[in-house]
């Protein structure tokens, strides 16, 4: 990676611990709304929600569902699974979730260590499919903003990873060249395949050892030190 000058990171599940933060937020919301009982445990609700949420996010990435609907339908469907047919409650949980979860402060292990290690020697950037206003809160609450020269959200270009448009837009923001850039992310299809489509290098962050294979892969962010040697 000697020729690399620009490092582009995904945010959720790569730097910001989406799973842990989401679990904390939903546990608080379910408790505050007095929804938990012997029949409905927080872990059971969250497990089903994650399954439904992944389904709807896949539709969102494909442009088959709007953001406004995604925000509440995932919770309505989860409530329906547990035979709670209150659509207003689904909307309320959606509102509370978007308000509470971005303020959570759990980062993936090694995030701050690696950002402090890389920042003096590279230009750092974010490319994310997450909602712009939500991602901004996550970065502010976790003191991430000073590390990055640019943040590119899918909404600003109406294109989501792996669409080449979002990668080209992100590089153009800072006049970065593809052969001097590398993308680091946990989503093999969106981050890795997407980056390579525009001739960027890519490093697959695979802490759960998923089946996808790539020549450049790490299971811990601190492993980036093997790719980026600094003085």
C-alpha positions as CSV (number, residue, x, y, z in Angstrom):
1,X,0.0,0.0,0.0
2,X,3.0,2.3,-0.5
3,X,1.3,4.4,-3.1
4,X,-1.9,4.9,-1.1
5,X,-2.6,8.5,0.0
6,X,-6.3,8.3,0.7
7,X,-8.0,5.9,3.0
8,X,-11.8,5.6,2.8
9,X,-13.7,3.9,5.6
10,X,-17.2,2.6,6.0
11,X,-18.8,3.8,9.2
12,X,-21.3,1.3,10.6
13,X,-19.8,-2.0,11.7
14,X,-16.4,-0.9,10.6
15,X,-15.7,2.0,13.0
16,X,-19.0,2.5,14.8
17,X,-20.2,-0.6,16.6
18,X,-23.7,-0.8,15.1
19,X,-24.7,-4.1,16.8
20,X,-23.8,-3.0,20.3
21,X,-25.2,0.5,20.0
22,X,-28.4,-0.8,18.4
23,X,-28.9,-3.4,21.1
24,X,-28.4,-0.8,23.9
25,X,-30.8,1.7,22.3
26,X,-33.5,-0.9,21.6
27,X,-33.3,-2.4,25.1
28,X,-33.7,1.1,26.6
29,X,-36.7,1.9,24.3
30,X,-38.5,-1.4,25.0
31,X,-38.0,-0.9,28.7
32,X,-39.1,2.7,28.7
33,X,-42.3,1.8,26.7
34,X,-43.0,-1.0,29.2
35,X,-43.1,-3.6,26.4
36,X,-41.0,-6.3,28.1
37,X,-42.5,-9.2,29.9
38,X,-42.1,-12.9,30.4
39,X,-43.5,-13.4,26.9
40,X,-41.4,-10.7,25.3
41,X,-37.7,-10.5,26.1
42,X,-35.5,-7.7,24.7
43,X,-33.0,-10.2,23.2
44,X,-35.8,-12.0,21.3
45,X,-37.3,-8.8,20.0
46,X,-33.8,-7.5,18.9
47,X,-32.9,-10.8,17.2
48,X,-36.1,-10.7,15.1
49,X,-35.7,-7.0,14.4
50,X,-32.1,-7.5,13.1
51,X,-33.4,-10.1,10.6
52,X,-36.3,-7.8,9.4
53,X,-34.0,-4.8,9.4
54,X,-31.5,-6.5,7.1
55,X,-34.3,-7.3,4.7
56,X,-35.5,-3.8,4.5
57,X,-32.0,-2.3,4.2
58,X,-31.4,-4.6,1.2
59,X,-34.5,-3.1,-0.4
60,X,-33.3,0.4,0.5
61,X,-29.9,-0.2,-1.1
62,X,-31.7,-1.4,-4.3
63,X,-33.9,1.7,-4.3
64,X,-37.1,-0.3,-3.7
65,X,-38.1,1.4,-0.4
66,X,-37.9,5.0,0.7
67,X,-36.0,6.1,3.8
68,X,-39.2,7.4,5.6
69,X,-40.9,4.0,5.3
70,X,-37.8,2.1,6.2
71,X,-37.6,4.0,9.5
72,X,-40.9,2.6,10.8
73,X,-41.9,-0.5,8.8
74,X,-39.0,-2.5,10.3
75,X,-40.4,-2.0,13.8
76,X,-44.0,-2.5,12.8
77,X,-43.1,-5.8,11.2
78,X,-41.2,-6.9,14.3
79,X,-44.1,-6.0,16.6
80,X,-46.5,-7.9,14.3
81,X,-44.3,-11.0,14.6
82,X,-44.9,-10.8,18.3
83,X,-48.6,-10.3,17.7
84,X,-48.6,-6.6,18.7
85,X,-50.6,-4.9,16.0
86,X,-50.2,-1.2,17.0
87,X,-48.7,0.6,14.0
88,X,-48.5,3.8,15.9
89,X,-46.2,2.1,18.4
90,X,-44.0,1.0,15.5
91,X,-43.7,4.6,14.4
92,X,-42.9,5.7,17.9
93,X,-40.1,3.1,18.3
94,X,-38.7,4.2,15.0
95,X,-38.6,7.8,16.1
96,X,-37.0,7.0,19.4
97,X,-34.5,4.7,17.8
98,X,-33.3,7.3,15.3
99,X,-33.0,9.8,18.2
100,X,-31.2,7.5,20.7
101,X,-29.0,5.1,18.8
102,X,-26.7,7.6,17.1
103,X,-25.7,9.0,20.4
104,X,-24.3,5.7,21.6
105,X,-20.6,5.7,22.1
106,X,-19.4,2.1,21.4
107,X,-16.7,2.0,18.7
108,X,-15.3,-1.1,17.1
109,X,-12.2,-2.2,19.0
110,X,-9.1,-0.5,17.7
111,X,-10.9,2.5,16.0
112,X,-9.2,5.3,17.9
113,X,-5.9,3.6,18.0
114,X,-5.9,3.2,14.2
115,X,-7.2,6.7,13.4
116,X,-4.5,8.3,15.6
117,X,-2.0,6.0,13.9
118,X,-3.1,6.8,10.3
119,X,-4.2,10.4,10.5
120,X,-0.8,12.1,10.5
121,X,0.3,10.3,7.4
122,X,-2.9,9.8,5.3
123,X,-6.0,11.7,4.2
124,X,-8.9,9.9,5.8
125,X,-12.5,9.8,4.5
126,X,-15.9,8.2,5.2
127,X,-18.2,6.6,2.6
128,X,-21.5,5.5,4.1
129,X,-25.0,4.3,3.0
130,X,-26.4,5.5,6.3
131,X,-28.8,8.4,6.7
132,X,-26.8,11.7,6.5
133,X,-28.3,13.3,9.7
134,X,-27.8,10.2,11.7
135,X,-24.3,9.5,10.6
136,X,-23.3,13.1,11.5
137,X,-24.6,12.6,15.1
138,X,-22.6,9.4,15.4
139,X,-19.4,11.1,14.4
140,X,-19.9,14.1,16.6
141,X,-20.9,12.1,19.7
142,X,-17.8,9.8,19.3
143,X,-15.3,12.6,18.5
144,X,-14.6,11.2,15.0
145,X,-15.1,14.4,13.0
146,X,-11.5,15.8,13.4
147,X,-10.0,12.7,11.8
148,X,-11.7,12.9,8.4
149,X,-11.3,15.3,5.5
150,X,-14.6,14.3,3.9
151,X,-17.7,12.4,4.7
152,X,-19.8,11.1,1.8
153,X,-23.3,9.8,2.4
154,X,-25.4,8.0,-0.2
155,X,-28.2,10.5,0.0
156,X,-26.2,13.4,-1.2
157,X,-25.5,11.7,-4.6
158,X,-28.6,9.6,-4.7
159,X,-26.5,6.5,-5.0
160,X,-25.6,3.7,-2.6
161,X,-22.6,1.5,-2.4
162,X,-21.7,-0.5,-4.5
163,X,-22.8,2.0,-7.1
164,X,-19.7,3.5,-8.7
165,X,-21.3,6.9,-8.6
166,X,-20.8,7.3,-4.8
167,X,-17.2,6.2,-5.0
168,X,-16.4,8.6,-7.8
169,X,-18.2,11.4,-5.9
170,X,-16.2,10.7,-2.7
171,X,-12.9,10.8,-4.5
172,X,-13.8,14.0,-6.4
173,X,-14.5,15.8,-3.2
174,X,-10.8,15.7,-2.3
175,X,-9.3,15.2,-5.8
176,X,-8.2,11.7,-4.8
177,X,-7.1,9.3,-7.5
178,X,-8.4,5.8,-7.5
179,X,-4.9,4.3,-7.7
180,X,-3.9,6.2,-4.6
181,X,-7.0,5.2,-2.7
182,X,-8.1,2.3,-0.6
183,X,-11.6,1.4,0.8
184,X,-11.9,-0.4,4.1
185,X,-15.3,-1.9,5.1
186,X,-17.2,-4.9,6.5
187,X,-19.7,-5.3,3.6
188,X,-18.0,-7.5,1.0
189,X,-20.5,-6.6,-1.8
190,X,-21.0,-2.9,-1.0
191,X,-17.6,-1.9,0.2
192,X,-15.1,-4.3,-1.5
193,X,-16.7,-5.1,-4.8
194,X,-18.0,-1.5,-5.1
195,X,-14.5,0.0,-4.6
196,X,-12.8,-2.4,-7.0
197,X,-15.3,-1.5,-9.7
198,X,-13.8,2.0,-9.7
199,X,-10.2,0.6,-9.5
200,X,-9.7,1.5,-5.8
201,X,-7.8,-0.9,-3.7
202,X,-9.8,-2.6,-0.9
203,X,-9.3,-4.2,2.5
204,X,-12.1,-6.4,3.8
205,X,-12.8,-6.0,7.5
206,X,-14.1,-9.5,8.4
207,X,-14.1,-9.9,12.2
208,X,-16.7,-12.6,12.0
209,X,-14.8,-14.6,9.5
210,X,-17.6,-14.7,6.9
211,X,-17.3,-17.0,3.9
212,X,-16.3,-14.3,1.5
213,X,-12.6,-14.3,0.7
214,X,-10.3,-11.5,-0.4
215,X,-6.6,-11.2,-0.7
216,X,-6.6,-8.2,1.6
217,X,-8.5,-9.0,4.7
218,X,-8.3,-8.2,8.4
219,X,-10.2,-9.5,11.5
220,X,-9.2,-6.6,13.8
221,X,-8.7,-2.9,12.9
222,X,-5.3,-3.0,14.5
223,X,-4.2,-5.4,11.8
224,X,-4.1,-2.4,9.5
225,X,-0.7,-1.7,10.8
226,X,0.6,-4.6,8.6
227,X,-0.7,-2.7,5.5
228,X,0.3,0.8,6.5
229,X,3.8,1.3,7.8
230,X,4.4,4.8,9.2
231,X,7.6,6.4,10.2
